[in-house]
Amino acid sequence: MNGWLAIAGLGPGDDAMVTPEVSDALAEATDVIGYIPYVARVAPRDGLTLHPSDNRVELDRARHALELARAGHRVVVVSSGDPGVFAMAAAIFEAVEHGDPAWALLDIRVLPGITAMLAAAARAGAPLGHDFCAINLSDNLKPQAIIDRRVRLAAEADFAIAFYNPRSRARPDGLATALAILRDTCADRRPILFARAVSTAQEHLHVVALPDARAELADMRTVVIVGSSRTRMVPGTRFLYTPRSAA
């Protein structure tokens, strides 16, 4: 049996946001590998083995998937959102680069998904309608000084910014630090969208001006979208957007 490895994005939460391409791969898979809550989103069936694992073991998870594919299994590694955005695709290719040379010869595909950033932006309107960037506020794999510099430079460049992993019990201060940098850099009342659990029953969207933004409005299920200086609400509506042009 010829094995293959698909690295798939399950979208932000709603099954309707899983792409047909990902659904087809899951239907053919013999093995599904991923972080515990993501694997839990895949329905068990005969002929399918689920391999949930804890957080922060991405390279171990990647090597396990590559070994199974080399042994002839049809493997899907699942991430939430898109697998190439702060997720498992980079870990797989890191393992391929530094691992068994035979892994580079495997049939490996990356199947895109709808990110939390894009789902949140769509719910709110079009806050990412002009130039934007995404910054992961987790300091697990990079120093806090790099995060701080990137936030400052993105604000100076007047990007809209999507913050991933804004706040957790282990890292309660990351978003507060980022907001302080924004206030020091941006002397305006640009809107900030706090979008929690988008596309699930727990979905909640909240927009505040930068001076009123507080870290306590976010948790690990929240994506935070900071507008640029030109981002605004459409008067009389709930819609937030960034104009397509810049002065």
Secondary structure in CASP SS format (residue, H / E / C, confidence):
PFRMAT SS
TARGET T0000
AUTHOR 0000-0000-0000
METHOD secondary structure of the structure
MODEL  1
M C 1.00
N C 1.00
G C 1.00
W E 1.00
L E 1.00
A E 1.00
I E 1.00
A E 1.00
G E 1.00
L C 1.00
G E 1.00
P C 1.00
G C 1.00
D C 1.00
D H 1.00
A H 1.00
M H 1.00
V C 1.00
T C 1.00
P H 1.00
E H 1.00
V H 1.00
S H 1.00
D H 1.00
A H 1.00
L H 1.00
A H 1.00
E H 1.00
A C 1.00
T C 1.00
D E 1.00
V E 1.00
I E 1.00
G E 1.00
Y E 1.00
I H 1.00
P H 1.00
Y H 1.00
V H 1.00
A C 1.00
R C 1.00
V C 1.00
A C 1.00
P C 1.00
R C 1.00
D C 1.00
G C 1.00
L C 1.00
T E 1.00
L E 1.00
H E 1.00
P E 1.00
S E 1.00
D C 1.00
N C 1.00
R C 1.00
V C 1.00
E H 1.00
L H 1.00
D H 1.00
R H 1.00
A H 1.00
R H 1.00
H H 1.00
A H 1.00
L H 1.00
E H 1.00
L H 1.00
A H 1.00
R H 1.00
A C 1.00
G C 1.00
H C 1.00
R E 1.00
V E 1.00
V E 1.00
V E 1.00
V E 1.00
S E 1.00
S C 1.00
G E 1.00
D C 1.00
P C 1.00
G C 1.00
V C 1.00
F C 1.00
A C 1.00
M H 1.00
A H 1.00
A H 1.00
A H 1.00
I H 1.00
F H 1.00
E H 1.00
A H 1.00
V H 1.00
E H 1.00
H H 1.00
G C 1.00
D C 1.00
P H 1.00
A H 1.00
W H 1.00
A H 1.00
L H 1.00
L C 1.00
D E 1.00
I E 1.00
R E 1.00
V E 1.00
L E 1.00
P C 1.00
G C 1.00
I C 1.00
T C 1.00
A H 1.00
M H 1.00
L H 1.00
A H 1.00
A H 1.00
A H 1.00
A H 1.00
R H 1.00
A H 1.00
G E 1.00
A E 1.00
P C 1.00
L C 1.00
G C 1.00
H C 1.00
D C 1.00
F E 1.00
C E 1.00
A E 1.00
I E 1.00
N E 1.00
L C 1.00
S C 1.00
D C 1.00
N C 1.00
L C 1.00
K C 1.00
P C 1.00
Q H 1.00
A H 1.00
I H 1.00
I H 1.00
D H 1.00
R H 1.00
R H 1.00
V H 1.00
R H 1.00
L H 1.00
A H 1.00
A H 1.00
E H 1.00
A C 1.00
D C 1.00
F C 1.00
A E 1.00
I E 1.00
A E 1.00
F E 1.00
Y E 1.00
N C 1.00
P C 1.00
R C 1.00
S C 1.00
R C 1.00
A C 1.00
R C 1.00
P C 1.00
D C 1.00
G H 1.00
L H 1.00
A H 1.00
T H 1.00
A H 1.00
L H 1.00
A H 1.00
I H 1.00
L H 1.00
R H 1.00
D H 1.00
T H 1.00
C C 1.00
A C 1.00
D C 1.00
R C 1.00
R C 1.00
P E 1.00
I E 1.00
L E 1.00
F E 1.00
A E 1.00
R E 1.00
A C 1.00
V C 1.00
S C 1.00
T C 1.00
A C 1.00
Q C 1.00
E C 1.00
H E 1.00
L E 1.00
H E 1.00
V E 1.00
V E 1.00
A E 1.00
L H 1.00
P H 1.00
D H 1.00
A C 1.00
R C 1.00
A H 1.00
E H 1.00
L H 1.00
A C 1.00
D C 1.00
M C 1.00
R C 1.00
T E 1.00
V E 1.00
V E 1.00
I E 1.00
V E 1.00
G C 1.00
S C 1.00
S C 1.00
R C 1.00
T C 1.00
R E 1.00
M E 1.00
V C 1.00
P C 1.00
G C 1.00
T C 1.00
R C 1.00
F C 1.00
L E 1.00
Y E 1.00
T C 1.00
P C 1.00
R C 1.00
S C 1.00
A C 1.00
A C 1.00
END
